[in-house]
Amino acid sequence: MAVVHCLGTGLVGAWVAKRLAAAGHDVHAYDIQPHRVLGIDGITVHPCDVLEELMSMSRNGPVDMVVNMLPGDIGHMATTDLAESGYRVVDLSFSKFTPDRDDQKARDYGARILWDVGIAPGLSNMLLAVADRRIGPLEKAEVWVGGNPTGPYGEWKYMAPFSPIDVIAEYTRPARVIRDGEEVVLPALSQRHMVDTGEHGEMEAFLTDGLRSVLKSIPAVEMSEFTVRWPGHIQKFIDTRELGDLDENELIFEWSYNHKIPEFTWMKVRAEARDGKVLEWEVEDHGGDDGHSMARATGMVTACCVEAWLENSKMLPLGVHAPEVLSDRVIAKIVDTMKSNRVRIEGPEIL
């Protein structure tokens, strides 16, 4: 078994740390407030300012893998520092600054980084890559994704299944998309439309900046990512912002996760080839005794990437790598693991 150092023990980070510990790995968890992993067998807790302790993790034992699950720009700063560490790093942090900019530095220092390993970005990238390899080049690629209460909840019809700061960033960061084969920037929250989410009925979708690495790695005539919410949520956000009443601290409180409220995570990935062939996958989870749906759906991808890399130390060379570079074999194992853990995934088999 390996020694894995987990940075950040929020809703998703704690789920990943617990899963790796349950699999028999020696887990070290770092967080200024690590209450979610206190007293868990197999987890050694380090209450600390993670950025200050980052380059001295080796004092706590071997470092077979580092998993960065810190939020936003803090997570980006951690990965930038880790590019100088020589470690293997699985990076789940989500910032407007992406770690590919540190590729040469990572090569120079002997680090290997796999980034954006959640459900979207993450599994969405992998499925688009499978589609590109199978039926590409692509005419159109689309991702719809959202973690939401099972029905409109509260004044905002919403609660945040991960860091509300990152949700707010999604709503304010301009969306990079592909139109006519070229990358263009469109306003976040634009191109609003209704989408059928199956048993939950119609919900509202809008553009967000979640394509990231696939903008350059997967050729397509048109490519978009949409976030999905209950109707009325995003209009309230827009109206509040235009009135000048948007208070981020208040939103963090009002959107805070309530474990008593049923919730679900839903994603659809659709790829259409230039000859009209279509591949489409649908992913859905309703949570379980081991955690809420977004923690499971996101964290399972992260944990599977960690274990695949531990099983094959040569899975990735030096440098910074996006999830779509993973082989179909690794992607198939991730999908199979998720299915075996009660995540519903429907679509073409990945061989």
TORMI-126326 format. One line per 4 residues: number of its first residue (from 1); their letters; for each residue x, y, z of C-alpha. Coordinates in Angstrom, 1 decimal. Each point is the difference from the previous one (the first is absolute). Layout:
# TORMI-126326
NUM = A = X:Y:Z ~ ...
***
This chain:
# TORMI-126326
1 = MAVV = 0.0:0.0:0.0 ~ 1.1:3.6:-0.6 ~ 0.4:3.1:2.0 ~ -2.3:2.7:-1.4
5 = HCLG = 0.0:3.6:1.2 ~ -3.4:1.7:-0.4 ~ -0.2:3.8:-0.1 ~ -3.4:1.3:1.0
9 = TGLV = -2.8:-1.8:1.9 ~ -3.1:1.7:-1.2 ~ -3.1:-2.0:-1.1 ~ 1.9:-1.5:-3.0
13 = GAWV = 3.4:-0.1:1.6 ~ -1.2:-1.9:3.1 ~ -1.8:-2.5:-2.2 ~ 3.2:-0.8:-2.0
17 = AKRL = 2.1:-0.2:3.1 ~ -2.4:-2.4:1.6 ~ -0.3:-2.2:-3.1 ~ 3.8:-0.3:-0.4
21 = AAAG = 0.4:-0.8:3.7 ~ -2.8:-2.7:-0.3 ~ 2.0:-1.5:-2.9 ~ 2.9:-0.5:2.3
25 = HDVH = 2.2:3.0:-0.9 ~ 1.8:2.0:2.7 ~ -1.6:3.4:-0.3 ~ 1.2:3.3:1.3
29 = AYDI = -2.6:2.8:-0.1 ~ 0.8:3.7:0.2 ~ -2.5:2.7:0.7 ~ -0.4:3.0:2.3
33 = QPHR = -3.3:-1.5:1.1 ~ 0.3:-3.8:-0.5 ~ -3.1:-0.9:2.1 ~ -1.5:-2.2:-2.8
37 = VLGI = 2.8:-2.6:0.2 ~ 0.8:0.0:3.8 ~ 0.0:-3.4:1.5 ~ -0.1:-1.9:-3.3
41 = DGIT = 2.1:-3.2:0.0 ~ 3.0:0.3:-2.4 ~ 0.0:3.9:-0.1 ~ 2.6:2.0:1.8
45 = VHPC = -1.3:3.5:0.3 ~ 2.1:3.2:-0.2 ~ -1.9:3.1:1.0 ~ 2.0:2.8:-1.7
49 = DVLE = 0.2:2.7:-2.6 ~ 0.5:-2.4:-2.9 ~ 2.1:2.4:-2.2 ~ 2.5:0.5:2.9
53 = ELMS = 0.4:-3.8:0.5 ~ 0.0:-0.9:-3.7 ~ 3.7:-0.5:-0.6 ~ 0.7:-1.7:3.3
57 = MSRN = -2.5:-2.9:-0.4 ~ 2.9:-2.5:-0.3 ~ 0.7:0.6:3.8 ~ -3.2:-2.0:0.5
61 = GPVD = 1.2:-3.0:-1.9 ~ 0.3:-1.1:-3.6 ~ -1.9:1.8:-2.7 ~ -1.3:-2.5:-2.6
65 = MVVN = -2.7:2.4:-1.2 ~ -1.4:3.5:0.8 ~ -3.7:0.7:-0.6 ~ -0.8:3.7:-0.2
69 = MLPG = -3.7:0.6:0.9 ~ 0.4:3.6:1.2 ~ -2.5:2.6:-1.3 ~ 0.5:2.6:-2.7
73 = DIGH = 3.1:2.1:-0.1 ~ 1.4:-1.6:3.2 ~ 0.0:-3.3:-1.9 ~ 1.7:1.6:-3.0
77 = MATT = 2.7:1.4:2.2 ~ 0.6:-3.4:1.5 ~ 0.3:-1.7:-3.3 ~ 2.4:2.7:-1.3
81 = DLAE = 2.2:-0.7:3.0 ~ -0.3:-3.8:-0.4 ~ 1.2:0.3:-3.6 ~ 3.4:0.6:1.7
85 = SGYR = -0.3:-3.0:2.3 ~ 0.8:-3.1:-2.1 ~ -3.2:-1.7:1.2 ~ -2.8:-1.6:-1.8
89 = VVDL = -3.0:2.3:0.4 ~ -3.7:-0.6:-0.6 ~ -1.6:3.5:-0.2 ~ -3.7:0.6:0.6
93 = SFSK = 0.3:3.7:0.8 ~ -2.0:2.3:-2.3 ~ 1.3:3.4:-0.8 ~ -0.1:2.3:-3.0
97 = FTPD = 3.8:-0.6:-0.1 ~ 0.7:-3.5:-1.3 ~ 3.1:-2.0:0.8 ~ 1.0:-0.7:-3.6
101 = RDDQ = 1.9:3.3:0.2 ~ 2.4:-1.8:2.4 ~ 0.7:-2.8:-2.5 ~ 3.7:0.9:-0.6
105 = KARD = 0.6:0.7:3.6 ~ -1.4:-3.4:1.0 ~ 2.3:-1.6:-2.6 ~ 3.0:1.9:1.3
109 = YGAR = -0.6:-1.1:3.6 ~ -1.1:-3.5:-0.7 ~ -3.7:0.4:0.9 ~ -3.0:-1.7:-1.6
113 = ILWD = -3.4:1.6:0.3 ~ -3.4:-1.2:-1.1 ~ -2.6:2.8:0.3 ~ -3.7:0.6:-0.2
117 = VGIA = -0.9:-3.5:1.2 ~ -3.6:0.4:1.2 ~ -3.3:-0.8:-1.8 ~ 0.0:3.2:-2.2
121 = PGLS = 2.7:0.9:-0.8 ~ 1.4:-3.5:0.4 ~ -2.2:-2.8:-1.1 ~ -1.6:2.3:-2.6
125 = NMLL = 3.4:0.5:-1.6 ~ 0.7:-3.8:0.0 ~ -3.3:-0.7:-1.7 ~ 0.5:2.6:-2.6
129 = AVAD = 3.5:-1.4:-0.6 ~ -1.6:-3.5:-0.5 ~ -2.4:1.5:-2.4 ~ 2.7:1.8:-1.9
133 = RRIG = 2.1:-3.2:-0.3 ~ -3.0:-2.0:-1.1 ~ -2.0:2.2:-2.3 ~ 2.0:3.2:-0.4
137 = PLEK = 0.6:2.6:-1.3 ~ -3.0:1.5:1.9 ~ -2.6:2.3:-1.4 ~ -1.5:0.8:3.4
141 = AEVW = 0.9:-0.8:3.6 ~ -2.2:1.0:2.9 ~ 0.1:-0.6:3.8 ~ -2.9:0.7:2.4
145 = VGGN = 0.7:-0.4:3.7 ~ -1.3:1.0:3.3 ~ -0.2:-0.9:3.7 ~ -3.4:1.0:1.4
149 = PTGP = -2.6:-0.7:2.7 ~ -2.6:-2.5:-1.4 ~ -2.5:2.8:-0.1 ~ 0.2:3.8:0.1
153 = YGEW = 1.2:0.7:3.6 ~ -0.3:3.3:1.8 ~ 0.0:3.5:-1.3 ~ 2.9:-0.7:-2.4
157 = KYMA = -1.4:-3.5:-1.1 ~ 3.5:-1.2:0.6 ~ 2.7:-1.1:2.4 ~ 3.7:-0.3:-0.8
161 = PFSP = 1.4:-3.6:0.0 ~ 3.6:1.3:0.0 ~ 1.7:3.3:0.9 ~ -2.5:2.9:-0.6
165 = IDVI = 3.0:2.2:-0.9 ~ 0.6:-2.3:-3.0 ~ -3.7:0.1:-1.0 ~ 0.1:3.8:0.0
169 = AEYT = 3.1:-0.1:-2.1 ~ -1.8:-2.2:-2.5 ~ -2.7:2.6:-0.3 ~ 2.3:3.0:-0.5
173 = RPAR = 2.8:-1.4:-2.1 ~ -0.5:0.5:-3.8 ~ -0.6:-3.3:-1.8 ~ 2.6:-1.2:-2.5
177 = VIRD = -1.7:-2.1:-2.8 ~ 0.6:-1.1:-3.5 ~ -1.9:1.5:-2.9 ~ 0.8:-0.7:-3.7
181 = GEEV = 3.1:-1.8:1.2 ~ 1.4:3.0:1.9 ~ 0.2:0.8:3.7 ~ -2.2:2.9:0.9
185 = VLPA = -1.1:1.6:3.3 ~ -3.7:0.4:0.8 ~ -1.6:1.5:3.1 ~ -0.5:-2.5:2.8
189 = LSQR = -3.7:-0.9:0.6 ~ -0.9:0.7:-3.7 ~ -1.7:-2.4:-2.4 ~ -2.6:-1.0:2.6
193 = HMVD = -2.2:-2.9:-1.0 ~ -2.0:-2.8:1.5 ~ 1.4:-3.5:0.1 ~ -1.8:-3.3:0.8
197 = TGEH = 1.7:-1.7:3.0 ~ -2.1:-3.1:-0.1 ~ -1.8:-0.8:3.2 ~ 0.6:3.5:1.3
201 = GEME = -1.7:1.6:-3.0 ~ 1.1:3.2:-1.6 ~ 2.6:2.2:1.5 ~ 1.8:3.1:-1.2
205 = AFLT = 3.5:0.0:-1.6 ~ 2.4:2.8:-0.7 ~ 3.6:0.4:-1.2 ~ 2.9:-0.2:2.4
209 = DGLR = 3.7:-0.3:-0.4 ~ 0.5:-3.7:0.6 ~ 1.6:-1.2:-3.2 ~ 3.5:1.1:0.8
213 = SVLK = 2.6:-2.5:-1.4 ~ -2.3:-1.5:-2.6 ~ -0.2:3.4:-1.7 ~ 3.4:-0.8:-1.5
217 = SIPA = 0.3:-3.8:0.3 ~ -3.2:-1.1:-1.8 ~ -0.8:1.5:-3.4 ~ -3.6:0.9:-0.6
221 = VEMS = -2.0:2.5:-2.1 ~ -2.1:0.8:3.1 ~ 0.5:-0.8:3.6 ~ -1.8:1.3:3.2
225 = EFTV = -0.4:-0.8:3.6 ~ -3.2:0.9:1.9 ~ -0.8:0.0:3.7 ~ -3.4:-1.3:1.0
229 = RWPG = -2.3:1.6:2.7 ~ -3.6:0.1:1.0 ~ -1.9:2.7:-2.0 ~ 0.0:3.3:1.8
233 = HIQK = 3.4:-0.4:1.7 ~ 2.2:1.7:-2.5 ~ -2.5:2.8:-0.7 ~ 0.0:0.8:3.7
237 = FIDT = 3.8:0.1:-0.1 ~ 0.0:2.4:-3.0 ~ -2.7:2.2:1.5 ~ 1.9:0.2:3.4
241 = RELG = 3.2:0.8:-1.8 ~ -1.5:2.8:-2.1 ~ -1.6:1.6:3.0 ~ 3.5:0.1:1.6
245 = DLDE = -1.2:-2.2:2.9 ~ 2.3:-3.0:-0.6 ~ 1.8:-0.8:3.2 ~ 2.4:-2.9:-0.4
249 = NELI = 0.2:-0.7:3.7 ~ -3.8:0.0:0.2 ~ -0.2:-2.4:-2.9 ~ 2.5:-2.4:1.6
253 = FEWS = -2.3:-0.1:3.0 ~ -3.3:-0.3:-2.0 ~ 1.4:-2.6:-2.4 ~ 1.6:-2.1:2.7
257 = YNHK = -0.4:-3.8:-0.3 ~ -2.7:-1.6:2.2 ~ 0.4:-3.7:0.3 ~ -3.7:-0.4:0.9
261 = IPEF = -1.1:1.2:-3.5 ~ -0.2:-2.7:-2.7 ~ 2.2:0.8:-3.0 ~ 1.4:-1.4:-3.1
265 = TWMK = 2.7:0.5:-2.6 ~ -0.8:-0.3:-3.7 ~ 2.2:0.2:-3.1 ~ -0.5:-0.6:-3.7
269 = VRAE = 2.9:-0.1:-2.5 ~ -1.0:0.1:-3.7 ~ 2.4:-0.3:-3.0 ~ -1.0:0.2:-3.6
273 = ARDG = 2.3:-0.9:-2.8 ~ 0.2:1.8:-3.3 ~ -1.7:-3.0:-1.7 ~ -2.9:0.3:2.4
277 = KVLE = 0.9:-2.9:2.4 ~ -0.8:0.8:3.6 ~ 1.4:-1.3:3.3 ~ -1.8:1.0:3.2
281 = WEVE = 0.5:-0.8:3.7 ~ -2.1:0.8:2.9 ~ 1.3:0.0:3.6 ~ -2.2:0.3:3.2
285 = DHGG = 0.6:-0.6:3.7 ~ -2.3:0.6:3.0 ~ 2.6:-0.4:2.7 ~ 0.2:-2.7:2.6
289 = DDGH = 1.1:-0.8:3.5 ~ 3.6:0.8:-1.0 ~ -0.8:3.6:-1.1 ~ -2.1:2.3:-2.1
293 = SMAR = -0.2:-0.3:-3.7 ~ 2.5:2.6:-1.1 ~ 2.6:-1.2:2.4 ~ -0.5:-3.6:-1.2
297 = ATGM = -0.2:0.8:-3.8 ~ 3.0:2.4:0.2 ~ 2.1:-1.8:2.6 ~ -0.4:-3.4:-1.6
301 = VTAC = 1.6:1.3:-3.2 ~ 2.8:1.5:2.1 ~ 0.6:-3.1:2.1 ~ -0.1:-2.3:-3.1
305 = CVEA = 2.7:2.2:-1.6 ~ 2.1:-0.3:3.1 ~ -0.3:-3.8:0.1 ~ 0.6:-0.4:-3.7
309 = WLEN = 3.2:2.0:0.3 ~ 1.1:-1.9:3.0 ~ -0.5:-3.3:-1.8 ~ 2.0:1.3:-3.0
313 = SKML = 2.7:2.5:1.0 ~ 0.8:0.6:-3.7 ~ -3.5:0.9:-0.9 ~ 1.0:3.6:-0.6
317 = PLGV = 3.4:1.6:-0.9 ~ 1.5:3.1:1.5 ~ -2.0:3.2:-0.5 ~ -3.6:1.1:0.4
321 = HAPE = -2.8:-2.2:-1.5 ~ -3.8:0.5:-0.5 ~ -2.4:-2.9:0.6 ~ -0.7:-0.6:-3.7
325 = VLSD = 3.5:-1.4:-0.5 ~ -0.9:-3.1:2.1 ~ -0.4:-3.2:-1.9 ~ -3.4:-1.6:-0.8
329 = RVIA = 1.0:-2.8:2.3 ~ 0.4:2.3:3.0 ~ -3.1:1.9:-0.9 ~ -2.0:-3.2:-0.3
333 = KIVD = 1.2:-1.1:3.5 ~ -1.1:3.4:1.4 ~ -3.4:-0.4:-1.5 ~ -0.3:-3.6:1.1
337 = TMKS = 1.0:0.9:3.6 ~ -2.6:2.8:0.1 ~ -2.7:-2.4:-1.3 ~ 0.9:-2.5:2.6
341 = NRVR = -0.4:2.7:2.7 ~ -3.6:0.7:-1.2 ~ 0.7:3.0:-2.3 ~ -2.3:-0.4:-3.0
345 = IEGP = 1.9:0.4:-3.2 ~ -1.7:-0.8:-3.3 ~ 1.5:0.2:-3.4 ~ 2.4:-1.8:-2.3
349 = EIL = 2.3:-2.5:1.6 ~ 3.7:1.1:0.3 ~ 2.3:-2.8:-1.2
***
